[in-house]
């Protein structure tokens, strides 16, 4: 290469490789995405526009029958929020000048989805309460249903499990694009960490128990869950759209490769706890004087929960 850089490749695990580096077909898909970015950048420079970050995500689908080759490429292009409609159209038209696209158009199905991002979205975090309709000293009957749910799964943590597991020293998170989660604790307790770079408050820690109801996690929100030594059991009543594909919705995302997620994790967290029969939302350092006494009581409770959580993690 002219730059003198070394590029390593590997075959994927389903084709006699280890999958430790880019597959050659990954590079072809990457070439298309970077070509789009390049021609849009050239067009913006010609117009005298200064562009904010543009992000391209590419989904590559290989053939399952006949000769092995790329069957289709699906591109999700996230454009800056401050672009005007005419500017956006100019950049879309520039895509047609991509030479990689010209070479691939007749042999691979290519689908492009455009999304103009909105900055600082309001945090969308909700809890759906459960309805207890009978309770005795040792038995509880409650309705765990979520309206319009079309998928359910039970996730059991045996002991101090982390889901998804860490990538060595880096945390990993799941993210759903076509599913809204509603996680209800059936047994034990579970701590959820949510990251969403698009939210005005991108970092949340929820100490979830059954009394809090079902934690709703909207699409595009990265999440990790942890149990203590006693383990836990959670029922997820999901809402899945027509594009839901389980083989693509549960791929761990490592903070190793995501600067935006590391930045979100560094933000001051918003804590959610169950205290005195209510869900408490606590963001440290943002407390008015008239709420100081109540804040101090909640903070003591939060400190106790964190200490319990750190003790069980260290024992594990």
N, C-alpha and C positions, 0 to 999 in steps of 0.2 A: 504494500500500500504506500502511496506517496507520503502519507503522514508518518510512516514508520511504526504505526501502531500494530499490535498483534491481535488478531481476532480468532478466538477458539470456537470450534463447533463440535457438536456431538449428535449422534442419532437419538431419537426419542426412545423412551423405555418400551414402547409398543413396536419398535422396529430395530431390535437387537442393539440398542444403545443404553447408556446410563442416564441420559437426560440431564447431564450436569452443566451443559452449555447450550447455546442456541443451536437448533437444528437448521440445516440449510434452508428448509422451507420457511422457518421463522424469519430468516434474513430476507427472503423474498417478500414476506408480508410486511416486515419492517421497512423495506425499501419503498413500498407503496405509501406507507404512512408518512415517512420522512420526505418523500417526494412532494406529497400534498403540502406539507408544512413549508417546504422550500419555495414552491411556486407561489404560495400565498404570501410568504415573506417578501419575495421579489416584487410582487404586485403592490403590496402595501408600501414598500420603499419607493416605488415609482410614483405613488400617489402622495408621498410625504406623510403617511400615517405612521403613528407609533402604536404597535400592537402589544397588548398584555399577553400573558401566557395562553397558548392554545394547546390543548391536550387531545391526543388521538389514542383510542383503545381499539385494538384489532382482534377479532375473533376468527381464528383459522379453522376451517373444517376440511378434513381429509376424506378421500373416497373410501368406502368400505367394501366395494366390489370392483373387480377388474384391476387395471393397472393403478398402482399407488400414485396419487397426485393430489394437488390442492383442488378441492371441489368448489369452495366458496370462501370469500373474505368479506367479513362484515365490519365496517368501520364506524365507531362512535366518535364524532369530532365535537369537542366542547370549545365553543368560541367565547371570547370576552363579553362581559355583560354590557360594556359601554359602546359597542358597535351600533351604528345606525343601520336601518334596513337596507339602504342603498350600498353602504360599505360591505355589509354581509353578503349581498348579492354579487358584488364585484369579486370578493374572495371565493365565493362558490364557483363563479365562472372561471376563475384562475385555475381551479382544479383540473379543468379540461386540458390544460397545457402540460400536465404531468406526463413525461415520456414513459415512465413505468406503467402508468395506466394504459397508455396506447399499446404497449406490448402485451398487456394481460387481458385487455377487454374481451378479446375474441375466444379466450381459452378458459377463463375463470369467472364464475358468477361474483360480481362485486356489488355490495350494497353499502350505501353511505347514509348515515343518520346524523343530522346536524342538530346541535343543542346549544342555545345561547345561555350561558350560565348567569345566574343572578347571585350577586355577592351578599354576604351577611344575611342568609335566610334565618328567619325566626326559628328557634329551637322547637322541634316537633317531637315531644316526648310525653306519652300518656300512659296511664294505668287504667285498665278496665276492671272495675270491682267485681268480685264474685258475689253470688246470691246464696246465702246460707238459709235453707228452708227447714232444716231440722237439726237440732244439736242436743246431745245428751252428754253426761260427764266423760264418756269414752268413745262416743261416735259423733261424727259430723257429716251431714248431707249438704252438698252445695252444687250449684249449677256452674260448670266450667265452660259452657258453650260460648263461642264468639259468633256473632251474627255474620252470615255469608262466608264463614270459613269453609274452604274446600280442600283442606289438607291438614292432617294432624300427625304429630310424632312425639314420642316420649324419649327424653334424653336422660340417661342415668349416668351419674358420676359415681364410680366406686372409689371412695376415699378422696384424697386431695387431688382431683383431676383438674387439668387446664384444657379448655376447648376453644380454639384449636391449640395444640401444643406449641411451645416456643421453637423458633428457628435458632438454636444455640442461644446466644445472648440477646437475640432480638425477639420481641413479641410478635405473634401472628394473630390475625383477625379474619373472621368471616364477613362477607358482605353479600347481600342479596339484591339483585336488580329487578327481579320479577316476583318477589314475595315479601309480604308484611308479616312479621312475627308477632305472636302474642304469647309470651312465656309466663306460665303459671307454675309456681313451686307447689309440688304435691307433697314433698318430704324433704326435710332439712332446710338449708339456706344456700343461696348462690349469689356471688358477687359478679355483676356485669360491669364491664368497662366499655363505653360507647365513644367512638370517635367519628366526627363528621366535619371535615374541613369547611363545608359550606354553611354551617350554622354559626350564628353570632357567638354562641358558647359551644366550642367544638369538642369539649372533653367532659364526660359524665361518668360517675361511679355510683352504681345502684346496689345497695345491700338488700337484695330482694328476699322477702319471705312471703308466705301464703297470704297473710292479711293484707298485703299491699295490692293484691289482685294480679292481673296479667299485664306484664310489661310489654308495651307495644314498641316494636323496633321497625321504623319505616325503611323502605328500599333506599339503598345508597349509604346506609349507616354501618360502619365497621364495628364489629362487636366481638368481645372475648368474654368467657365466663369461667369462674373458678369456684371450686367447692373446698370446704375444710376437710379435716380427717374423717368426719362422719359421712361424707358424701352427700349427694342430693339427687332428687328426681324432679324433672320439670316436664310439664305438658306444653307443647307448642301448638296452638290452634292457628294455622297459617291462612292467609289470603293470597292465593297464587293467580297470576294472570295467565293468558293463553300462551305466553312465550316462556313460561317456567320450564326449566330443564335441570333436573337434579344433578346431572353430571357436570354442570357449569356453575351451580349456585353454592357449592360447598368446597371451593378451592381456597385454601389459606393464603392470605396476603401478608407478607412479612414487612415489618417496619424497616428492614435492611434496605429495601429498594424504594421506599416511599418517603421522601422528604416532607411532603405535605402532611402525612400522618404523624411523623415524628414531631412536627411543629404543633399539630393539634394536641398531641399527648403532653407537650411541654406547657400548654395553657393551664391556668389554674382550674382544677376540676370543680364541677358542681356535684355535691354529694346528695344522695337521696336515701333516706332512712325511714324506718317505722318507729315513731315515738309518741307515746301517750295516745294511742288509738288513731293517729293521723300519719299521713305521708308528709315528711318534712323535707324541704328543699333547702340546702345550705351551701352558700358560696362564701368562703372565708374572706374576711377583709371588706365585705360590702354590707355592713350592718349599721343601721341608724341608731342613735342613742336611745330612742324610745323603745326599741326592740332588744336592747342589750341584755336584759335579764333573761328573756326567753331564749335569746341566742346562746347565752352561756350555758343554760341547761341542756340545750340541744347539742352544743359542742362537746359537753362532757359525755353525753350518750354516744356521739360519733367517735370520740376518742376511745371509748371503751370498746366499740365495735371494731375499730381499726386494730387495737391491741390484741383482741381475740383473734382477728383474722391473721395478723402477723405471727402470732404464737403457733397457730395450727399449720401455717405455711412453713415455719422454721422446723417444726417437728417432722413434717413430711420429708 
